[in-house]
Structure formats: C-alpha cells, structure tokens
Amino acid sequence: MSIKIKKGDEVVVIAGDHKGSKGKILEFLRDKNRVLVEGVNLVKKHEKKTQENPQGSIIEREASIHFSNIKKIN
C-alpha cells in the first residue's frame, strides 16, 4: 500500500464525526495506519496527582484517526 502523506502535511477529514475539519499531521502511526491531526478528535485524559501537579487535572489531547478518513490539501 502506497501512502502519500507524512508528518507536517495539511489535511482535511473526509469521513466521520469530524468531517470537514482541517489540520496538520502531528504523528503518523504506520503500524496501525492511523494519524494524529492537530485539533481533530480531541479526547479528555485524566492525569494523576504528582508532586509537579498536586491537584491532578483533566487535559484534552488528540486521538488518532484512520488515514483513509483524511485527504491531503495541496
């Protein structure tokens, strides 16, 4: 399978809940055929209490989407 996208490319989501969203590729997970797109598919993650972060917190970060659901923008 030939994949013509790489880290840093501008893409648009063409399928799924985030259809029409645009962003840059932050990471390409080749073994799973998935990508992380900046600002797309955000999920909340709970962080444990630590000495640096005594309260703990909830952060939002990008979750991966399948590369077949994105299209490169020229």
DOLONU-415704 format. One record per atom (N, C-alpha, C): residue number from 0; atom name; x, y, z. Coordinates in steps of 0.05 Angstrom, whole numbers, always signed. Last residue first. Example, Ala and Ser with C-alpha at 12.3 -4.5 7.8 and 13.67 -1.06 7.14 Angstrom:
2
   k  a   east  north     up
   1  N   +257    -45   +142
   1 CA   +273    -21   +143
   1  C   +258     +1   +157
   0  N   +264   -114   +156
   0 CA   +246    -90   +156
   0  C   +264    -66   +156
# end
This chain:
74
   k  a   east  north     up
  73  N    -70   +410    -22
  73 CA    -47   +419    -37
  73  C    -38   +446    -27
  72  N    -86   +366    +30
  72 CA    -92   +391    +17
  72  C    -67   +401     +3
  71  N   -103   +297    +34
  71 CA    -82   +317    +34
  71  C    -92   +342    +19
  70  N   -153   +270    +74
  70 CA   -144   +276    +47
  70  C   -125   +299    +49
  69  N   -176   +216   +117
  69 CA   -164   +242   +112
  69  C   -155   +245    +83
  68  N   -190   +164   +127
  68 CA   -210   +185   +132
  68  C   -200   +213   +128
  67  N   -148   +131   +123
  67 CA   -166   +131   +100
  67  C   -188   +152   +103
  66  N   -122   +133   +171
  66 CA   -111   +150   +150
  66  C   -130   +150   +125
  65  N   -162   +139   +229
  65 CA   -151   +122   +208
  65  C   -144   +140   +184
  64  N   -138   +179   +284
  64 CA   -159   +171   +265
  64  C   -146   +156   +243
  63  N   -122   +187   +354
  63 CA   -115   +180   +326
  63  C   -140   +174   +310
  62  N   -135   +245   +393
  62 CA   -135   +216   +390
  62  C   -130   +211   +360
  61  N   -105   +301   +426
  61 CA   -115   +289   +402
  61  C   -114   +258   +403
  60  N   -128   +322   +491
  60 CA   -108   +315   +472
  60  C   -120   +302   +448
  59  N   -141   +357   +550
  59 CA   -151   +349   +524
  59  C   -128   +344   +505
  58  N   -138   +337   +619
  58 CA   -127   +351   +596
  58  C   -141   +340   +570
  57  N   -150   +347   +685
  57 CA   -162   +335   +661
  57  C   -151   +351   +637
  56  N   -108   +334   +742
  56 CA   -122   +350   +723
  56  C   -134   +333   +701
  55  N    -77   +343   +806
  55 CA    -86   +326   +785
  55  C   -101   +344   +765
  54  N    -56   +375   +846
  54 CA    -85   +373   +844
  54  C    -94   +351   +825
  53  N     +0   +375   +840
  53 CA    -12   +363   +865
  53  C    -43   +360   +863
  52  N    +44   +366   +798
  52 CA    +16   +373   +794
  52  C     +0   +361   +817
  51  N    +93   +352   +818
  51 CA    +92   +375   +800
  51  C    +63   +385   +796
  50  N    +78   +307   +847
  50 CA    +90   +329   +861
  50  C    +89   +355   +844
  49  N    +13   +287   +822
  49 CA    +42   +284   +825
  49  C    +52   +307   +841
  48  N    -47   +254   +807
  48 CA    -34   +274   +824
  48  C     -4   +267   +825
  47  N    -59   +236   +738
  47 CA    -56   +230   +766
  47  C    -44   +254   +781
  46  N   -104   +261   +690
  46 CA    -77   +258   +699
  46  C    -77   +254   +729
  45  N   -150   +240   +641
  45 CA   -146   +247   +669
  45  C   -117   +242   +676
  44  N   -167   +268   +579
  44 CA   -150   +248   +593
  44  C   -145   +258   +621
  43  N   -213   +274   +527
  43 CA   -205   +283   +554
  43  C   -189   +261   +567
  42  N   -199   +284   +458
  42 CA   -209   +268   +480
  42  C   -199   +279   +506
  41  N   -209   +308   +392
  41 CA   -199   +313   +419
  41  C   -214   +296   +439
  40  N   -210   +306   +334
  40 CA   -215   +283   +351
  40  C   -203   +286   +379
  39  N   -162   +357   +318
  39 CA   -184   +339   +309
  39  C   -185   +315   +328
  38  N   -117   +387   +329
  38 CA   -143   +399   +334
  38  C   -167   +382   +326
  37  N    -76   +354   +285
  37 CA    -77   +377   +303
  37  C   -105   +388   +305
  36  N    -81   +285   +281
  36 CA    -85   +310   +267
  36  C    -90   +332   +287
  35  N    -47   +226   +278
  35 CA    -56   +246   +297
  35  C    -58   +273   +281
  34  N    -67   +166   +242
  34 CA    -52   +192   +244
  34  C    -64   +208   +267
  33  N    -55    +96   +226
  33 CA    -71   +118   +238
  33  C    -53   +143   +240
  32  N    -35    +44   +217
  32 CA    -47    +60   +195
  32  C    -65    +82   +206
  31  N     -5    +19   +255
  31 CA    -34    +18   +258
  31  C    -49    +32   +236
  30  N    +47    +28   +239
  30 CA    +39     +0   +245
  30  C     +9     -3   +247
  29  N    +50    +85   +233
  29 CA    +50    +67   +209
  29  C    +41    +39   +215
  28  N    +24   +139   +254
  28 CA    +29   +112   +267
  28  C    +27    +91   +245
  27  N    +48   +202   +250
  27 CA    +37   +181   +234
  27  C    +45   +154   +246
  26  N    +32   +265   +279
  26 CA    +46   +240   +281
  26  C    +32   +220   +263
  25  N     +8   +312   +262
  25 CA    +27   +313   +284
  25  C    +45   +288   +285
  24  N    -14   +343   +206
  24 CA     -9   +317   +217
  24  C    +14   +320   +238
  23  N    -57   +400   +214
  23 CA    -31   +388   +206
  23  C    -29   +361   +219
  22  N   -126   +408   +191
  22 CA   -104   +410   +210
  22  C    -79   +397   +198
  21  N   -198   +415   +188
  21 CA   -171   +416   +176
  21  C   -150   +417   +197
  20  N   -261   +382   +182
  20 CA   -241   +394   +198
  20  C   -214   +393   +184
  19  N   -295   +351   +151
  19 CA   -292   +379   +144
  19  C   -271   +394   +160
  18  N   -317   +308   +203
  18 CA   -316   +313   +174
  18  C   -314   +343   +168
  17  N   -316   +285   +252
  17 CA   -301   +310   +249
  17  C   -298   +317   +219
  16  N   -342   +236   +249
  16 CA   -354   +257   +265
  16  C   -341   +284   +259
  15  N   -329   +213   +180
  15 CA   -331   +210   +209
  15  C   -343   +235   +222
  14  N   -287   +238   +128
  14 CA   -307   +219   +138
  14  C   -307   +219   +168
  13  N   -247   +273   +115
  13 CA   -268   +269    +95
  13  C   -290   +250   +104
  12  N   -207   +324   +141
  12 CA   -221   +300   +147
  12  C   -245   +297   +128
  11  N   -149   +348   +108
  11 CA   -177   +353   +115
  11  C   -190   +326   +120
  10  N    -81   +369   +121
  10 CA   -101   +350   +113
  10  C   -129   +360   +121
   9  N    -14   +386   +110
   9 CA    -41   +397   +116
   9  C    -62   +377   +105
   8  N    +42   +351   +138
   8 CA    +24   +357   +116
   8  C     -3   +368   +126
   7  N    +70   +335   +184
   7 CA    +71   +363   +176
   7  C    +53   +371   +152
   6  N    +85   +270   +162
   6 CA    +84   +289   +185
   6  C    +87   +317   +174
   5  N    +52   +251   +101
   5 CA    +74   +249   +121
   5  C    +69   +271   +142
   4  N    +23   +211    +48
   4 CA    +22   +233    +68
   4  C    +44   +229    +88
   3  N    +16   +170    +12
   3 CA    +29   +194     +3
   3  C    +27   +217    +23
   2  N    +28   +102    +13
   2 CA    +16   +124    +28
   2  C    +31   +149    +22
   1  N    +13    +43    -18
   1 CA    +28    +67    -20
   1  C    +14    +90     -6
   0  N    +17    -23     +0
   0 CA     +0     +0     +0
   0  C    +18    +25     +0
# end
